[in-house]
Amino acid sequence: MRKNKFIKIFSLFLVIIFIIMFWSDKTIIDASKDRLYNDVNLIPRNKVGLLLGTGKYASNGDHNTYYDNRIAAAAKLINEGKIKYLIISGDNSRKDYNEPDSMFADLRKLGIDSSLMFLDYAGFRTFDSVERLKKVFGQDTVTIISQQFHNERAIYTAFKENIYAIGYNAKDVDNSIGITTQIREKFARVKVILDFWFGNQPKYLGNKITIPN
């Protein structure tokens, strides 16, 4: 009897989790509908782009394809005049790990002018990056640069903060490589909705940074 009761409770728990994940996923997809672009020729111009950080190398030491594709996408937007300035937002929580500096250096290698780039060292999560875009950098319109699944969540976060955001989708990676990231994304979508439900705030804000006109 106890075993059957446990199985029923556990099954109900799984159903509830599935419903929450499905609803979170749909909510975020709906918020980003008609705001995602794959073609640089079709995306509207914006003053500022927000490049979302990731590590240059994967856990096995190989180059992170997500990283490489985001760098290429950001450089393309600047070179095509689709954004004027770029905020590079990422994690810098350890001395040996610095996403913004790494991305900045690689964009400089592609010829991007350093005066067009601003570094956000406290983008520990996507939630923090978008919140800081408005509260620290004073922007309420932005082009977000990452892979589509990531852009969708960032655009939802922007929507909740009354930021008008569009997303430029960097090239994705092969499904066999990115399956772990895709699974993690499902839980991240639930987490960001809970962030707003519970009124969570970025880990760190700090002084305001002015971006020229």
C-alpha positions, 0 to 999 in steps of 0.5 A: 500500500505504501509503495503504491501511494508513493508511486501515485504521489511521485507520478503526480509530482512529475505531472505537475513539473511537466505542466509547469515546464510546458507552461513556462516554455510556451509563455517565453516563446509567445513573449518573443514571437515576431521579435527574432531575426536570422537575417542581418538585412531584415533586422531593424537598427538599434543604438545598443546591442546586448551580447550575452556571455558564455565561456570560450571553452567547453568543459572538455577543453574544446572551443565552445561553438556557442561562443564563437557563433555569438562573437561572429553575430555581434561583429556582423551587426556592428559592421552592417550598421545594425547596432552602434554600441555593444554591451558585453555582459557576462560572468566574472565571478572568478579570477580565472574566468572572465567572459566579458574580457574574453569576448572583448578581446576576440571582437577586437581581433575582428577589428571592432573599435574598442570605443564601441564596446562596454563591459558588464562584469556582473552579468552572472545570469541572463536575468542579471544582464537584462535587468542591468541593461536598464538599471545600470546602462539606462537602456529601454530598447535593445538588440539581444545577441545569442542563440535563439533559445537564449534570445527567447528567454532574454526577450521575455525578461526584457518584456517584463521590465518594459524594455523593447527588445529584439533578438539576433539569432547567432548560429546554433550548434548541432543537436548532438552537441547542444542537448545538455544546454537545451535540457538546462534551458527548460529549467532556466525558463521556469527559474526566470518566471519564478524570479519575477514571481518572487521579485528577485533582483540582480546579484549586483547593480552598482554605479550607472554607466552612460552610453553616448548618443 
